Structure formats: structure tokens, C-alpha cells
Amino acid sequence: MELDSSLPWLALALTPGLASRLSARLLKRFGSPDAVFRAPLTDLEGCRLPAPVAQAVFKKEAFKRAEKN
């Protein structure tokens, strides 16, 4: 797998507060990590994520850390 396609997976894993159960919920709802990170904030909040986690996903904060790895 090339880096470009694995970056969203890594970013998902590096998102603070996003444990495996919440990640699974997002992947079930949106279908892929790419789609998770493209989702509107209201849709993320609709998945019952804690507000800081939904905002971190929406702002793609973990991508900076993922790009460094």
C-alpha cells in the first residue's frame, strides 16, 4: 500500500480520543477513512462523538502527525 492511501488510516488512528469503537462507528457510517475526514461536522456529531473528537476529525488535526510518520 502506498503512503497516500494509508495516510487517512494513520490519521484516523492518531486522532486523540478516537478509540477503536468510535473509529468502527465512523467507518461503518461513512465507508472509508477518506469519507470520514470529508464529512461535515454536523454528520460527525450525529455519530455521537464527543465534541472535541468530532472537531479534531473535522479539522483533520491528526494529518500533520500522520505525515511526519
N, C-alpha and C positions, 0 to 999 in steps of 0.2 A: 504494500500500500504506500502510495506516495504521500509526502508531507502535507500537501494541500488538502487532500481528502481526510487525513487524520487530525488535522488541526481542530475542527469543530468537536470531535470526540474528546480530544485532550482538554479543550477549553471547558467542555461540559464537566469533565472530571475535576477540573481545577476551580470550579465556581464554588466559593465559600457558602456553606450551608446547604448545598445541594447533594444530599445523601443519595444512596442508590435507589431507595424507594421513590424519592421525588424525581430523580432522573428517569426512572422507568415510567412514571406517570406522564412526564413530558414527552418521552419518546412514543408512548402509546397514543397520546393525543395528537402530536404533530408529525410523527412518522420518521424523522431523522434529526440529528443534531443541527444540521443546516436550517431546517424549518423551525426548530426551537429558537434559534438565535435571530430568525427573521420575524418571529411572532410579535404582534402588538402587545404592549404592556397589559392592556385590559384582558387579553386572552391568557397571558401568563398568570395574572392574578386570579383569573377564573379557574385555574388549576389548583387553587388553594395553596399556593406557595406563600411563605412569609414575605411580607412586603420588601424587606431588604434583598432577599434572594431574587424575587421577580425583577427588581430594579437592576440588580447586578447582571442578570441574564440579558435583560433588555439593552443595557448599556454595553454589553459584550466585554465587561471588565476582565474576564479571565483570558481573553485572546492575547493580551500583552504578555502574560505569564506563559501561555502556551507557545507563543512564538519564540520565546527565549529557550525553551526546552528542545 
